[in-house]
Amino acid sequence: METTALRTDIGWRTFGGGPKVVLLHGGMQTSANFTRLARLLATTHTVYVPDRRGRGQSGPAAPGHGLRAELDDLRAVLDETGARDVFGLGSGAVVALRAAMEMPIGRLALYEPPLKHDGHDPVGWLSRYEGELSRGRTAAAFVTVTKGTGAFRHVPRAALIPLAGLLIRNRREIGELVPTMRLDAAVVEDAAGPLDVYRAVGAETLLLGGDRSPTYLKAVLNGLEPVLPRVRRVTLEGAGHLAADDGGKPELVAAELRRFFGSRNP
């Protein structure tokens, strides 16, 4: 499917049958990272998992890429599939949340959107990351992103960079995804502003998070919970920010999404 705004092809994978739901992946991911989650949900739902621009089956992002382009892409997916329920992780949750202010989304499930809040800048790592990429230091840029987003907080960079280099050599797709984090950073930057704006979200909303996730992501959920008009919140025990990923605990996320998306009509 081609989105007309910037003439970019958006590809997605489809699983199962039943009520329709769209899953939006986060940073340094593709639709493939939600394979286990999609298959778990596919027992009761039709699941659409698009690749966001610049990743997987989708076309490249245009210069000046930001939140508007991602919103246009999601609108095209919703129009094409007829889906009205959306789950997003990380920057994908930022896109989904903003979309709910202008699109006919019925149910909205958000896993820890990294919004700017309470003095914390979730893309404070961007300048160092860009400098490392410009010098061809992909492994160092990978470490800058992971530490900047809250992972491996207590492990020295000097120990992580050789491990990151080995990972990138063994899994080429990881190295290809590292530069796409600037696209996620643009989405977060464009969404900056007071959380009070989300009082305009009319969709029934589920806020998901893990008890092992970074403190700043928990703070964002704390800030959103009293603002969203129709909201409930669930904290997953033993889970971190990437619980929905194939390498996390997608069965915990799937159980909550099945319960939420399978409830009465919004």
N, C-alpha and C positions, 0 to 999 in steps of 0.2 A: 504494500500500500504506500502511495506517495502522499506526503503532506504538502499542501500547496504553498504554505508561507515561505519556506526556504528550500523547497523542492528536494526534500530528503526522503528516501525510502525508509519506512519503519517496518521491521519484521517482528513477528511474534510467534510463540509456540502455543499450541492449544492442547489441553488435556481434559479428559472426562466428558461428562454430560450432566445437565441440570441447570439450576440457577447460575447466572453468569457473574464472574468476578475477575477483576484485573489486578495483577500483582506487579508493582513497580520496584525494581531492584535499587540498591544504593550505590555508593561510590566503590570503584575498583571491582565492580561486578558486571555480569551479563545475565541474561535470562537463564543461562545454564546453572547459575548459583541457586536458583529456586526450584531445581528439578524435584528434589525430595518433597519440598513443601507443596508444589503443584500436584504431585502424584497423591499425596495424602489428602488434599482437598478434592481431587478428581473423583473420589468415591461418591461425592454428593453434589458436586458443582462442575460447571464448565469453567475452566481456568485459562485465562489468557495471560501470557507472560511476555510482554514486549521487551526488546532490546532498546534501551534509550540511545539517543544519537551518539555516534562515534564508537559504538560498541556492538559486538556480535554481528547479527544479520542486518543491522540498520546502517544507513548511510552516514557519511561524515557530518560533523557539526560545522556550520558556517562561521566565518569570522563574526565576533560579537555575540556568540552564543550565550544564552542566558535563560532565565526563567520563562520568558514569553515563548520561546521556541519549544520548550518542554511542555508548556501548557497546550500549545497548539497540537503537539504530537499526541498528548493524552486525549484531547478532544476528538482527534481523528480516530483514535482507537475506540473510544466510546461510541462514536457515531457509526463506525463500521461494524462493531460487534453487537451493539445494543446493550452492553453491560452498563450497570449503574452502581455497582459495588466495587470499591477500590481499596486495596491494601498497599501501603508504601513503607519501605525501610529507609532510614537515614535521609539522604537528599531526595530519594524517591518519595518519602513521606512529606517532605517540604512541598514538592510538586503537587502531591495529592491534596494536601491541606489547602494550598492556594487555589487549586482547581475547584474545590468545593464551594468557593465564594462566587463562582461564575458559571458552573456547569451543573446539570441535573444529576448529581451524585446522591444516591439514597442512603447508603451506609459507607462509612469511612473508617478504616482501621489504620492507625499510625504507630509505627514502631520507632520511637526516639528520633524525631526530626531535629537536626542540629541547628536550631535557630539561634540567632544572637539574642542573649538574654542575661540580665543580671550582671552586666559588665564583662561577660565572657565572650571572646571572639572565637568561634569554632573553626575559623579559617586563618588563624594567626600564623599558621605554618606556611602560608602560601608564598611569601617572598623568598624564604630559604629554599623551598621546594623548586620554584621556578629557576633560581640560580643554579641549583644542582642539575636540573634537567638541561639547562643551557650549556653546561660543561660536560654533558654526556654521562653524568653520574646517576644512572637510573636506580641503582641499589640504594644509594644515599637518599635519593628523593623518596623512594619507597619507605625507608625508615622514618624520614621526616614526617610523612603523611601518617603512618601508623602511630608514631608517638604523639604527633600533634592531635590526633583524633581520640587519644586516650588509651591505646593499646601499649603493652610492654612498658608501662610507665617507669618501672623500677629496674629495667635492664639497660645498661650503658649502650650508647650508640655504637661504640667501637666493637662491641660484641655482636650487635645485630647486623651491621653492614655486610660482613662476610657471609652470614647466613642468608641475608636477602639476596646477595649476588648468586649464591648457589641455587636458591629457589627460582630466580629469574632464568638462570641457564637451563634448569631442568624443566621449567614450565614457561615456555615462550609467551603464552597468553597473559601471564602476570606482567611481564615486562611491557607488553603492548597496552595494558590497562593503566599503568602508572601515569602516563601523560593525560589520561582522560580525567584525572582528579581535578584538573583546572576547570572542567565543565561543571563538576559538582560544586566547586568553590563559587563559580559564577551564579549558580542557582541560590546558594546560601546568601551571597552578597545582595542579590536582587530582592530577596525576601526580607531583608533586614528592616526592622521597625518594631513598634510596640505590639506586644501580643494581644492587646485589647482589640485590635482590628478583627480578630477571629471570632468576635461575638456575632459577626455576620454569617458564620457558617451554620446553615440550617440542617445539614445532614446529621443523622444519628452517628455518633462517633465513639470509637473504642481507642483508648490510649493504652498502648502496650510498652512494657519496658522490662529490663532484667535487673535483678537485685545485685548483679556483679558488674553492671554497666558504669561508665564514668559518671562522676558526681554532676558534671555540668548538664549531661543529658537528662538525668533525673530532675534537675532544677527546671529544665524546659517543660517537662511534663507537669511539674508542680505549678508552673506558671500558666499552662494551657488549661488545666483541669477546671479552675473556677471561671474561666472565660467562655469556654465552649458551651452553648445552650443545652445540648442534648448529649451528655457525655458519661461514660463510665470508664474506669481505669482498672487494669490488671497488671500486677507485677509477677513475673515468672521467676520462681525460685531456682537458683543454680544456673541462671542464664545471663549472658552478657549482651552486648550490642548486636552481635551477629547471630543471634539465636535462629533467625529465619533462614540463614544460609545452609547449604548442604553440609558444611562442616560444623554447624552449630547444633541446635536442638529444635529442628523444624517441627518435630512431633508436638512439642509444647505450644508452638505458635499455631499449628494447624488445629489443635483442639479448641483454642480460643476463637479462631476465625470461623470454624465450622459452627460453633455455638452462636457467634455474633451474626454471621451472614445467614444463618439458618433460622433466625428468629422471625417474628411477625413482620409483615410489611411495614416499612418506615412511613 
